[in-house]
Amino acid sequence: MTDNSYRLYGMTASLYTAKVRAYLNYHRIDYVEVSAGSKEYNEQVVPEIGRWIVPALKTPAGEYIQDGTAILDYLQQHEPHRGSIYVDQPVLGSIAHILELFGSEGLLRPAMHYRWNFNDENLAFLKSSFYDVTGYTDDAKANHKTFLFASGRMRKASMAFGVTPKSQAKVEQSFQQFLALLETHFTKHPFLLGGRRTIADYSFYGPLYAHLSRDPEPLALIQKTAPHVFRWVERMNSPADYIDHVFTGDTSLFSDDAIPESLMAILRYVSEEYLSEISAHTTFANEWLAERPELESLTSGLDKIQSRSIGFTSFSWRGIEISSAVMLYRFYLLKRLTDFYEQLDSQQQAGTDAVLTNVGLEDMVRLKTTRPVVRHNQFEVWQ
């Protein structure tokens, strides 16, 4: 490594770290990965970014960037790359941002369920993975106590994403349906939107690799029932394009008037799986904002800036009522979608609406909070 190396702070079990690592590897960007349990991270990085959270990136110029999406935005602007991960086609660009939101946030339920509700299958592996941040000593009891403290927070977080005894069976049914749809798609296409990686792939890759293709229980499920999905994970994890006889090597994306049925089926799943949740979150946020007309700009409105949720709201999901935490970060990603859609001209919007209506997602491009969420000083805040 050289003095011009980036420093990536994260952990092997982190889904948000995973997508940054995959990007750095694929584009052969010189970097060093440093554990978020290290003295360097806790003493140098945490004071700079204001909280313990991964991933974070230190640039060769000494600038710190926190958040996987923000890091990829930075690298696309400042580093040579083999093609943009963004999509400028009206229809496919809108789809890319829908999948960016769903992959980053909508897959948290299966990611957290399959990690924390299969102790017999997963626990030994998770303990070893968490040494990244908990550290390891010769005292087995101390190691276990530290792991219980760290993992306890994550188990609570899984409930905040709607994983409860009431919903667990449906989470599994939902994920198995999702895998079947992805399997059909990746049998014919190397990436979600065609012949190259986009923001959609990186957002899906985070949970599908770090949780669902590393932890023993979901790894076995994917390898047995969706081998082409696992091959996609391997492609995404490669520092070079993987070419075999299955695909032609064409790196073009789908055209807006020729979106394959396998992708349309995935979009219908996103509508059924996630539209009710993000709609309920948007309604909750707008009611919350209406009660706080004097909310100061560039603040979260929360007692602690490190807090990420403004409350909980319920919604109907797969025939049952569940609730999940309303987090500002989701509105930050939602704004990327609505900003893209709103810069289209009326004809382009009409073409996009026609496709999205076909899959039940026409409302998603119109969901907005009355005050946008932006990132300021490494935090999500109300503009």
Stockholm file with secondary structure:
# STOCKHOLM 1.0

chainA/1-383         MTDNSYRLYGMTASLYTAKVRAYLNYHRIDYVEVSAGSKEYNEQVVPEIGRWIVPALKTPAGEYIQDGTAILDYLQQHEPHRGSIYVDQPVLGSIAHILELFGSEGLLRPAMHYRWNFNDENLAFLKSSFYDVTGYTDDAKANHKTFLFASGRMRKASMAFGVTPKSQAKVEQSFQQFLALLETHFTKHPFLLGGRRTIADYSFYGPLYAHLSRDPEPLALIQKTAPHVFRWVERMNSPADYIDHVFTGDTSLFSDDAIPESLMAILRYVSEEYLSEISAHTTFANEWLAERPELESLTSGLDKIQSRSIGFTSFSWRGIEISSAVMLYRFYLLKRLTDFYEQLDSQQQAGTDAVLTNVGLEDMVRLKTTRPVVRHNQFEVWQ
#=GR chainA/1-383 SS CCTTCEEEEECTTCHHHHHHHHHHHHTTCCEEEEETTSHHIIIIIHHHHSSCCSCEEECTTSCEEESHHHHHHHHHHHSCCSSCSSCCSHHHHHHHHHHHHIIIIITHHHHHHHHHSCHHHHHHHHHHHTHHHHCCCSCHHHHHHHHHHHHHHHHHHHHHTTCCTTTHHHHHHHHHHHHHHHHHHHHHCSBTTBSSCCHHHHHHHHHHHHTTTTSHHHHHHHHHHCHHHHHHHHHHTCSSCCCCTTSCCCCCBCCTTCCCHHHHHHHHHHHHHHHHHHHHHHHHHHHHHHTCTTCCTTBCSSSSTTCCEEEEEEEEETTEEEEEEEEHHHHHHHHHHHHHHHTSCHHHHHHHHHHHHHHTCTTGGGCCCSSCEEEETTEEEEC
#=GC SS_cons         CCTTCEEEEECTTCHHHHHHHHHHHHTTCCEEEEETTSHHIIIIIHHHHSSCCSCEEECTTSCEEESHHHHHHHHHHHSCCSSCSSCCSHHHHHHHHHHHHIIIIITHHHHHHHHHSCHHHHHHHHHHHTHHHHCCCSCHHHHHHHHHHHHHHHHHHHHHTTCCTTTHHHHHHHHHHHHHHHHHHHHHCSBTTBSSCCHHHHHHHHHHHHTTTTSHHHHHHHHHHCHHHHHHHHHHTCSSCCCCTTSCCCCCBCCTTCCCHHHHHHHHHHHHHHHHHHHHHHHHHHHHHHTCTTCCTTBCSSSSTTCCEEEEEEEEETTEEEEEEEEHHHHHHHHHHHHHHHTSCHHHHHHHHHHHHHHTCTTGGGCCCSSCEEEETTEEEEC
//
